[in-house]
Amino acid sequence: MTELLTKETFFEKVFNYEKNKEWKFEGDLPCIIDFYADWCGPCKMVAPILEELSEDYKGKVNIYKIDTEAEQELAGAFGIRSIPSILFVPKNAEPQMAQGALPKHQLEQIIKDVLEVK
């Protein structure tokens, strides 16, 4: 199940950029963050794929969603210019951003390569 994040829950579960200048991941599991909007067609194509992945990788990867309309400050903090934009956050490395509606096999490859989850 994907979880919708607000600025407050983002600070608790991912990264508090007001408190830390350097990247410091707050989570227990690597995560994927989908920056989306309700009106976005490609975002609607990615949503069911992310739901599937949240089941496939339950207990290994957390999958979050951020509504760029409701959380404009978060979208701005990550320089989101187009949606969907998907942030891959490994446990012990810098996060990496991908843009566009990626197919499931490509998302799974990124989970293996970037998040180092089998």
Helices and strands as residue ranges (DSSP letters): E 3-4, H 7-13, E 31-36, H 41-56, E 62-67, H 72-77, E 85-89, E 96-99, H 104-113
